[in-house]
Amino acid sequence: MVREWDPRTASSAEIASLVDTLNAVLAADLPQDPPWRESSLREYLSEVMPGERRISWVAHAEPTAGGGPGAMLGHIHVLLLGDIGVLEVLVHPTARRTGLGRDLVRLAARRVYQEGFRSIGVEVVGETPAVAFYEALGFSREYVETRSVLDLAAVDWTTLAEMATAVSAGYRVEFCPGGPPDDLIDAYARAKAEVRDLDDGLRPSSYDPQRLRDSLDTLHRRGMKPYIVLAIHERTGEVAGLTEVVVPAQHPTRADQYDTIVVQDHRGYGIDRAIKARMLLELRSAEPTLAEVQTWNAQANEAMLKVNAELGYRSDREWCEYSVDVAELVHRLDPAR
Ligand SMILES: CC(C)(COP(=O)(O)OP(=O)(O)OC[C@H]1O[C@@H](n2cnc3c(N)ncnc32)[C@H](O)[C@@H]1OP(=O)(O)O)[C@@H](O)C(=O)NCCC(=O)NCCS
């Protein structure tokens, strides 16, 4: 049974069943990843940036004898943003290879097509069944990053404290839990704008002040706590570097490292290493239950990979972006239409 589904009005039994399915998927595909919790999951699945929409469907087993909802076997949602629909699909390991994944993608693709979007993108984790699945559906690989994970228990905190202060004179490093202070939003957005031409793929960066405010607000609404460390160029007051970490309520023992940027003119002064080291030191006291931090980097970004290795990050998996033309996908899955 497949139906459109609204996480805002879903019963708590459905939310609980979805978490069980998600955790069964993680146990099968990414056994080293921490299981998800129910906290703020509803908000995580429903809150979006202004102008974006997320449409979801669930597949579940027949209702139980007592009339309760059947277990959730699959879930798909598509986030409509810009001119692209970004898909996420889950099929419970016990229900795989029965065509359910393909059925869910067919439904979502039809809707994306009807809504007038031209392409669909998806993040695919290396060495999981999703690779063969999306390739069988005709998606092609656009971009590959490497995910790395830092185990905080293995960090040498004394060395890290030295790294955090080893920044050239003329820069001040500041910790901003919750997001950049209002008086620095413009400078922060300017620093992000510097790298806007680099391919941010399916995770677009926010580079104008209003979009940045909206993005921080959306993170908070989704139960994801942002932490920021800034390097300020003291003479000009400009943001010379920034690093962003988010601690999600859904898996608070593993934080996500988002963007780290050092503005071109300020490279070569030890800022990357210093701001990342300072972030880890601050997180250690602000989030005592945090055990790991994960980050994603382009394989070509050698300078950043080197600093990450010094901090103790270990590369883990390939993380790939795939995309497909919606009309072609609809036709392939539904040749009669
Ligand atoms: C990818 C996924 C959605 C596929 O769901 P599914 O219901 O098993 O897929 P389908 O039965 O519709 O398979 C369609 C086609 O994809 C291909 N395919 C799917 N799984 C495959 C696998 N394990 N090996 C090889 N090909 C596979 C096959 O061509 C298959 O057609 P066939 O069964 O007729 O040969 C499912 O494995 C899943 O939920 N994976 C987790 C997704 C994820 O994002 N994980 C990351 C952590 S959250």
Ligand as a Chemical Component Dictionary entry (heavy atoms), coordinates in Angstrom:
data_LIG
# 
_chem_comp.id                   LIG 
_chem_comp.type                 NON-POLYMER 
_chem_comp.pdbx_formal_charge   0 
_chem_comp.three_letter_code    LIG 
# 
loop_
_chem_comp_atom.comp_id 
_chem_comp_atom.atom_id 
_chem_comp_atom.alt_atom_id 
_chem_comp_atom.type_symbol 
_chem_comp_atom.charge 
_chem_comp_atom.model_Cartn_x 
_chem_comp_atom.model_Cartn_y 
_chem_comp_atom.model_Cartn_z 
_chem_comp_atom.pdbx_ordinal 
LIG C1  C1  C 0 18.163 1.364  -3.075  1  
LIG C2  C2  C 0 16.834 0.797  -2.575  2  
LIG C3  C3  C 0 15.827 1.934  -2.426  3  
LIG C4  C4  C 0 16.325 -0.226 -3.600  4  
LIG O1  O1  O 0 15.034 -0.657 -3.188  5  
LIG P1  P1  P 0 14.392 -2.028 -3.754  6  
LIG O2  O2  O 0 12.957 -1.999 -3.435  7  
LIG O3  O3  O 0 15.196 -3.181 -3.281  8  
LIG O4  O4  O 0 14.633 -1.872 -5.328  9  
LIG P2  P2  P 0 13.842 -2.601 -6.505  10 
LIG O5  O5  O 0 13.404 -3.970 -6.033  11 
LIG O6  O6  O 0 12.790 -1.706 -7.021  12 
LIG O7  O7  O 0 15.014 -2.768 -7.569  13 
LIG C5  C5  C 0 14.958 -2.182 -8.863  14 
LIG C6  C6  C 0 16.228 -2.562 -9.612  15 
LIG O8  O8  O 0 17.372 -1.932 -9.012  16 
LIG C7  C7  C 0 18.506 -2.828 -9.103  17 
LIG N1  N1  N 0 18.910 -3.209 -7.746  18 
LIG C8  C8  C 0 18.311 -2.898 -6.585  19 
LIG N2  N2  N 0 19.004 -3.393 -5.546  20 
LIG C9  C9  C 0 20.065 -4.044 -6.069  21 
LIG C10 C10 C 0 21.141 -4.765 -5.489  22 
LIG N3  N3  N 0 21.245 -4.962 -4.165  23 
LIG N4  N4  N 0 22.062 -5.302 -6.325  24 
LIG C11 C11 C 0 21.965 -5.164 -7.662  25 
LIG N5  N5  N 0 20.956 -4.488 -8.267  26 
LIG C12 C12 C 0 20.024 -3.945 -7.476  27 
LIG C13 C13 C 0 18.035 -4.046 -9.887  28 
LIG O9  O9  O 0 18.250 -3.789 -11.250 29 
LIG C14 C14 C 0 16.554 -4.031 -9.562  30 
LIG O10 O10 O 0 15.761 -4.700 -10.546 31 
LIG P3  P3  P 0 15.588 -6.337 -10.447 32 
LIG O11 O11 O 0 15.305 -6.658 -9.019  33 
LIG O12 O12 O 0 14.447 -6.578 -11.358 34 
LIG O13 O13 O 0 16.896 -6.893 -10.901 35 
LIG C15 C15 C 0 17.037 0.068  -1.214  36 
LIG O14 O14 O 0 18.093 -0.859 -1.314  37 
LIG C16 C16 C 0 17.311 1.022  -0.094  38 
LIG O15 O15 O 0 16.411 1.475  0.610   39 
LIG N6  N6  N 0 18.558 1.360  0.131   40 
LIG C17 C17 C 0 18.882 2.338  1.130   41 
LIG C18 C18 C 0 18.885 3.668  0.536   42 
LIG C19 C19 C 0 19.819 4.601  1.203   43 
LIG O16 O16 O 0 19.774 5.735  0.901   44 
LIG N7  N7  N 0 20.719 4.128  2.092   45 
LIG C20 C20 C 0 21.662 5.009  2.736   46 
LIG C21 C21 C 0 21.476 5.116  4.200   47 
LIG S1  S1  S 0 19.999 5.874  4.736   48 
# 
loop_
_chem_comp_bond.comp_id 
_chem_comp_bond.atom_id_1 
_chem_comp_bond.atom_id_2 
_chem_comp_bond.value_order 
_chem_comp_bond.pdbx_ordinal 
LIG C1  C2  SING 1  
LIG C2  C3  SING 2  
LIG C2  C4  SING 3  
LIG C2  C15 SING 4  
LIG C4  O1  SING 5  
LIG O1  P1  SING 6  
LIG P1  O2  DOUB 7  
LIG P1  O3  SING 8  
LIG P1  O4  SING 9  
LIG O4  P2  SING 10 
LIG P2  O5  DOUB 11 
LIG P2  O6  SING 12 
LIG P2  O7  SING 13 
LIG O7  C5  SING 14 
LIG C5  C6  SING 15 
LIG C6  O8  SING 16 
LIG C6  C14 SING 17 
LIG O8  C7  SING 18 
LIG C7  N1  SING 19 
LIG C7  C13 SING 20 
LIG N1  C8  SING 21 
LIG N1  C12 SING 22 
LIG C8  N2  DOUB 23 
LIG N2  C9  SING 24 
LIG C9  C10 SING 25 
LIG C9  C12 DOUB 26 
LIG C10 N3  SING 27 
LIG C10 N4  DOUB 28 
LIG N4  C11 SING 29 
LIG C11 N5  DOUB 30 
LIG N5  C12 SING 31 
LIG C13 O9  SING 32 
LIG C13 C14 SING 33 
LIG C14 O10 SING 34 
LIG O10 P3  SING 35 
LIG P3  O11 DOUB 36 
LIG P3  O12 SING 37 
LIG P3  O13 SING 38 
LIG C15 O14 SING 39 
LIG C15 C16 SING 40 
LIG C16 O15 DOUB 41 
LIG C16 N6  SING 42 
LIG N6  C17 SING 43 
LIG C17 C18 SING 44 
LIG C18 C19 SING 45 
LIG C19 O16 DOUB 46 
LIG C19 N7  SING 47 
LIG N7  C20 SING 48 
LIG C20 C21 SING 49 
LIG C21 S1  SING 50 
# 
